[in-house]
Amino acid sequence: MLRKYDKALAVFFAFCSLGLLIALVLNRDLLDWAFARHQNQLSWYIRPLFIIPFCYFAFKRSFAGIFFTLLCIFSSMFWFPEPSTVDAKVQEFLQYELNYLTGDWGIPKVLLTLIVPVSLTLLAVAFWYRNIWFGMSIMAFIAIGKIAWSIIFAGESGKSIIIPAIIGFVICLVTIKFGMKKIRGVK
């Protein structure tokens, strides 16, 4: 039954994501509130895990599932309460990210930022067409890219992303590899 409404639901979830993005861009208080809650590192650990359902829904060719997962990724930064204490490196890194997002946008910054949707699109395409190894390579690129961007641009505080990114990547790889063996008999 959901297959019948897949594209309509995908459009709905895409508009929800776009609405959330616009709300965060236009309302600085909302953005500050979200980033204060994003200091809770549980959101750092949960976000990479959404790659698992993202890949699953791409494998199942469900646009609605893919776009619902993207909405979850966007909104998960503020699912958890604001922590009572925050590591100084975490706070410094998130301040860098906030400044990056709210600062001036030129062509180089736009092109660099476009790597995120392009890599997610490639990841979805890889699983859509059942190219598991290409998909896992894209996952590695995403994890390494996030770590590299964080350290190159945010300096020492960017290292605070290393453990959540690696743990998320390893869990994703193991889960997807195990899932593919179960579902498709992929070796």
N, C-alpha and C positions, 0 to 999 in steps of 0.2 A: 504494500500500500504506500509506504514512504517513497518508493522508487517513482511512483506516479507524480509526487510533489517535490521531487528532488531539486529540480532547477528553481522552482518558486521558493523553496526553503533556502536554497543557496543565495538567491537574490536578497531575501529577508535578512539572513545572517551577514551578508556583505554590507547591506545598508546599516545594520546595527553596528558593525565594526567601523564603518565610515562615520557614522554619527558619534560614536565614542571618540574617535580620533579628532573630529571637528570640535567636539565639546572640550577636549583636553587642550587643543590649540587655542581656542577662543576664550577659555575661562582659566586664567592663571591660578585662581584659588583652588579650582578642581585639580589642576595639574600638580600644584604644591601638595595638596592632600594625598593624591595618588603616590607621589614620590616619597612622601613621609611614610606611607604604609609599605612602599617597596623597599624600605630600609630593613624590613623584616626579611631575613635571608631565606625563609621558607619559600618565598615567591621566586627566589633565584634558583632553588633546587627543583621546584615544580615546573617551571616554564620549559626547560629542555624535554621534560617527560611528555609534553604535548606533541612532540615529534612522533611518538608511537601511534596515537590515534590518527594523526595527520597522514602518516604513511599507510595505515590500515584503510582509511577511507579513500585514499588515492588508489590503493590496490583494489578496493571494492568498487571503484569508479563512482563514488558518491560525492557530487559537488556540495550537497548540503552538509555532509559530514566534514569535508575539508574546510568549508567556510565557518561552520560552527566551531571547529577546533581553532581556527585563526581568531575568532571572537574570544575564545577562552584564553588564548595566548595573550592577546591585547589586554584583557581585563584582569588576568591573574596577578598583575603587579599590585593590585590593591585589594585582593581577597583577604589578606591576613591583617591583623591589627598592627598599628604602629608599635614598634618595640620600645620598651622602657629605656634600654641602653643600646647604643649602636657603636660598633667598632669604628674608630676614626678613619681607617682606610675605606671602609664601606661607605661612610658618609661622604668622604672626599670624592670617591669614584662616582657616586650617584649625583653629586653636585656637578661634576664634570659632564655627565650625561644630560642633566637638566640644562646646563649652559649650552651644550651642543645643540639640543633640540630647540631652545628658545633664542639662540644667537642668529646672526646673519646667515642667510642661505645663498651661496653662490653656486655656480655650475659644478666646481669640483666637489663640493659637499653634497649636492644633489646626486651626482654620479656615484659617489662613494656610498651614499645611503641606499641607492637603488640596488645595491648588491643584495640587500636583505630580501626584497620581494622576488628578485631574479633567482636567488638561490632556493627560496621556498618553491617557486614555480618549477625549477629543475627537479627538485626533490619529488614534487607531486607527479611530474611527468615520468620520472624514473619508475615510481611504483605503479603508476597508471598502466605503463607498458610492461610491467613485471620485470624490469631490469634491476634486480635487487642489489647487485654489486655496484652499479652506478649510483643507486640511491644511497647505499652505505658510504660511498665515496663523497657524495654531496653532504651527507651528515658530518663526515670528518672535516670537510671544508668549512662548514658552518661553525663547528666547534672551534677549529683552529683560527678561523677568521675572527670570531668573537673575542677570543683570547688575544690574538695579535692586535686587533683594533684597540682593545682596552688598554693594553700595555703601551703600545706606540703612542696613542693619543692622550691617555690619562696618566701615564707614567707609573710610578710605584703603586699607586692606589688601584690601578687596573689589574694588578696581580690578584686582587680579592675575588676575581671572577674565575680563576683557574680551577679551583676545586669543584665548585658547582658545575662548571662546563664539562669537566672531565667525567665526573660522576654521572651526569646526565647522559653524556655521549656513550659511556660504557653500558649503562642500563638500557639505552635505546638499542645499541648494537646487539646485546645479548637477547633482549626481548624480541626484536625483529628476526634475528637469526633463528631463535627457537620457534617463533610463530610461523616463519616460512617453512621450517622443517615439518611442523605439524599440519599446516594448511596445504602445502603444495609438494612436499617431499623434496624441497630444494636442499642441496648439500652445501 
